Amino acid sequence: MKEKIIIFDTTLRDGEQSLQSSLKTKDKVKIAIALDKMNIDIIEAGFPISSPGDFKSVQEICKNIKNSKICSLARCLEKDIKIAAKAMSKLENFRIHLFLGTSKLHIESKLKKNFKEIQNMAINSIKIAKKYTNDIEFSCEDAGRTNINELCQMVEILIKHGVKTINIPDTVGYTLPNEFKKIISTLYKRVSNIDKAIISVHCHNDLGMAVGNSISAIQAGARQIEGTITGIGERAGNAALEEIIMAIKTRKKLLNFYTNIKHKKIYNTSKTISKICKLSIPINKPIIGINSFSHSSGIHQDGIIKNRKNYEIISPKDIGLKKIKFNLTSRSGRAAVKYRMKEMGYSKKNYNLNKLYKKFLKLADKKGQIFDYDLESLAFIKKKYIKKKYFKLKKLKIYYKIPGKTKILLKILCGNKIKKINIKTKNGQINGIYTALNKITKLNIILKKFKIKYKQKNKNIFCQVNIIVQYKNKNFYETKLDIDIINTSIKAIINIFNNIWISKKLKKINKI
């Protein structure tokens, strides 16, 4: 029979500690709601004694969460415990999470005490916490480097005094999976009352072992895993919960565990946290990185088209993604080009695959990545006699009135007609040009990305503009390099408008 693994999320506590600035209360509530919808079992909402802002955030989170249990961190000090309980007082059920260093290094150099004094501190704090709740978790900080005899002794005493969850943290990410597994196994062998508590683990990623250590721990008997979405946290971060959750799901026959997580909420939850925390997700991040379900190799693309299991052990739908992504490059084969054309609605009768593929390889060698509108242009422009440049810049004049206000005169050749527009803007020249072009073309694009980089070439400084716009749920990309930022930007935007116009025209001609 499968056993449940409890998922304890500390994104709002340990995760926030890694950010350059504290999150606002409203942002913490948004993250908590996303975690709640994902069905996280326990949300560690904060460390209320640390600041009035954290106290308020925990209070507000308690008002907005429907399913997850709320937990707050406290040192083994009476004032900490009282404040933690007060922050969660509106709830009928909540958890207080106590922690205290148990390794010789922490006891002697940080706490300036001996092991007996640490035991007494722990017992006293448990008695105080029990006045407010019966759900107490205790973390033996730096357990990974704690003498195993003393760790066993400490765990037994904690359980004897009513602690229901004992956390064994690898606080500094020091242990290896086989070592950590042995620590958990030893606790189960030597602690006589261990059946009366749940063993939890909280692993850090300093040596890149956090997920491996967490998995080895549940194999040894731990039934709660602590971590954060995307793995954010102190130093190198925590165990990435999405990786652990999907490992349990993907290797269910081997591990024989399950979680209550709503897997299809994983991707959107990670995106929400990434956006609020202003942390970009690495493209090669397991499970949620944009390359996790992207395929560039022609052999891989062909294998995926025939059977996704050839090169994917997880379906993107399992985490809330709808489509696989093929990066069309010079490494892609005919099968990928044909597949993408079919996805866009073109049948093999509409174009010649061999001719298209030859053109595709030439452009891919020159440009790098090929997009949908590139394929359409390669397949149809010559055949259908479509102009490559429908929109052309005829005149651009910028008038500076008063500081912060700009007037822009723009003339654009649209086919055979010149269209003129005057725009007044307070939001800068680029935004004014973008707004003016949108009005002239009536295409109503959405600017998704506008990024500027500066590059030095032959002692000159060049401006590189990278733009992504969305038109009718389709993304169009452009990169331009020039000395002047305004010229670079307008050339890039006009190129995108031309690509949109071509794409629209081709769809009409081919009746798609």
SELUM-386421 format. One record per residue (C-alpha): x, y negated, z negated. Coordinates in steps of 0.1 Angstrom, whole numbers, plus 5000, padded with zeros to 4 digits. Layout:
BEGIN
XYZ/...
This chain:
BEGIN
500050005000/501349655009/502249414982/501649044983/504448794982/503548474965/504748164985/505847874963/506547554982/508847284968/509047054998/507546764977/510046814949/513346974959/512746884996/512246514988/515546504969/517446535002/515746235018/517445895021/514445725003/511445844983/508245925000/505245704994/502245854975/500045865006/502646045025/503146304998/499346364997/499346415035/502146675031/500246845002/497046865023/498947025052/500447275028/497047345013/495547405048/498447645055/497247845024/500447795004/499947974970/501747724948/502747364956/505347204934/504046854936/506946674919/508946594888/506646354870/509046234843/511546114870/509645804880/506145634877/505845684915/506346054912/503846074883/501245894904/501846114934/501246424914/498046284900/496846194936/497846534949/495746704922/492746504934/493046624970/494046984969/491347254972/493047594973/496747584963/497747584926/499647274916/502847294897/505147024881/508747044871/509946964836/513246994817/513147174784/512346844766/509046764749/508546424767/509046594801/506446864794/503946614780/504246394811/504046684835/500846814818/499346464818/499946414855/497946734862/495346694834/492446654858/492947014869/491547314850/494447534860/497947424867/501547544863/504447384843/507847474857/510647464831/514247494839/517547524820/521047614830/522147964820/525548014836/528647964814/529647664837/526347484832/526047564795/529547444786/530347174810/526947024817/524847094786/527747104760/526047394742/526447764735/524248044748/522248084715/521447714716/520147744751/517948034741/516447824713/515847534736/514047764760/511847914733/510947574719/509947434753/507747734760/505847684728/505247314737/504147404773/501747664760/499747384744/498747274778/498647584800/499147954800/500747944834/504447874827/507347934851/510947934838/513947884860/517348014848/519347754866/522547884883/521348244877/523548354907/526648274886/525248374852/526748664834/524448954841/524249074805/523248724793/520748684822/519049014813/518848904776/517448554786/514748704809/513648944782/513348664756/511448444780/508848714789/508548804752/507448444745/504748434772/506448324804/504548474833/506948384861/510748404858/512648224886/516148354894/517748074915/520848084935/521247714927/524447654947/523947914975/526948114962/525748474964/525648704993/522548915000/523949244986/525049064954/521748884950/519849214956/521949374929/521149094904/517349144909/517649524908/519649514876/516949294859/514349554868/516449834854/517549674822/514749424811/512349644792/509249404795/509849294831/506549454842/504749174823/506148894845/506548804882/510148764893/510648464916/513748354936/514848004947/517748024971/519947744985/521647755018/525147635012/526647945029/523647995052/522348285031/519148145016/516648335038/518748655037/519048634999/515248574996/514448885017/516949104999/515348984966/511849094975/513249434986/514649464951/511449374934/510948994934/507348904943/507548524946/509648324970/510447954966/511547734994/510547445017/509047405051/511947355076/514347435048/514947075036/516447025002/519546944982/522846965001/522447235028/518847285019/516547555006/515347885021/513147795051/509647935042/508547955078/511448195085/510648415055/506948415062/507448525098/510148775089/507548945065/504948935093/507249055121/508949325101/505849435082/506449805087/509949785072/509249535045/505749655036/504649315023/502149045032/501448685025/498148485024/499648225047/497648105077/500448155103/498847945130/499247635108/503047675106/504047475136/501747175129/502647175092/506347155101/505746875126/503746685100/506546715074/509246635100/507446315111/506746195076/510246265063/511846125094/513846435099/514246585134/513946955137/517147105154/516247245188/517647585179/515847605145/514347955142/510547975145/509847595149/512747455170/511647355206/514047625220/512547905199/510147995227/511947835256/513648035283/516347915308/518048235320/516548365352/516748725339/514948625307/512248425325/511548725348/511348955318/509048725300/506648695330/506549075332/506149135295/506748875268/507949135244/511049175265/512548865250/510148745223/509748925190/507148665179/504248525199/504248145199/500448175193/501248325159/502547995146/500047765164/501847715198/499847775229/502347815257/505747955264/508147705279/510447765308/513347525312/513747525350/517447485357/519947625383/519947945361/516248005368/515248265394/512548275421/510148445397/510148145373/509647895401/506748095415/505248135380/505447765374/503847675407/500947915399/500547755365/500147415382/497447565404/499247625437/498847965454/501648125475/499648015507/500347645498/504047655501/507047865513/508848005482/512148075499/512447725513/511247575480/513847785460/516747665482/515747305476/515147365440/518747505435/520247205452/518346955431/518847155399/522647155404/522446775408/519846685382/519946955356/516447025344/513647035370/510046925361/506646995375/506546685397/510046765411/508747105422/505646935438/507846685457/510246965469/507347175481/505146925498/506446575504/508046635538/505146865549/502446625539/504246295549/503846135516/505845825508/508445885481/508145525468/504545385467/505445125441/508244885446/509444595425/509344265445/509744005418/510343995380/510643665362/510843615324/510043285308/510943225271/508442985255/509042975218/510843225196/508943555195/506743475226/507543575262/505743515295/506443765323/505643725360/505644055379/505044125416/504744485427/504344635462/501544895459/501545075493/501044785517/499644535492/501544305468/499944275434/500843995410/500343965372/501243725344/501643865309/502143685276/503643905249/504843885213/506144245214/509244205235/510144205272/510144585277/506744625261/505444335282/506744495315/505244825305/501844665298/501944465331/502744775351/499944975335/497444695344/498744665380/498745045387/495645125366/497245455358/496945405320/500045595310/500945665274/504545585264/505745885244/509445805242/511745515250/515345555240/518345345247/521945455247/525045255255/527945415274/531345285284/532445345320/535545195336/535744925308/532144825315/529244885290/526245055307/522745095293/521045435296/517345445293/515445775286/511745755290/508946005286/505345905295/502146105294/499546095321/496446315318/498146555294/501246595316/504646455307/506846265332/510546205325/513045955338/516645855330/518445545344/521845395339/522645025347/524444725332/521344525324/518744675300/515744505317/516644625352/517344975339/514044995321/511844865349/513545095375/512945395353/509245305346/508545235383/510145575392/507845745368/504745565383/505945685417/506146035405/502646015390/501245875423/502946155443/501646425419/498046285422/498246275460/499546625463/496746765440/494246595463/495746715495/496047075482/492547045467/493547145432/
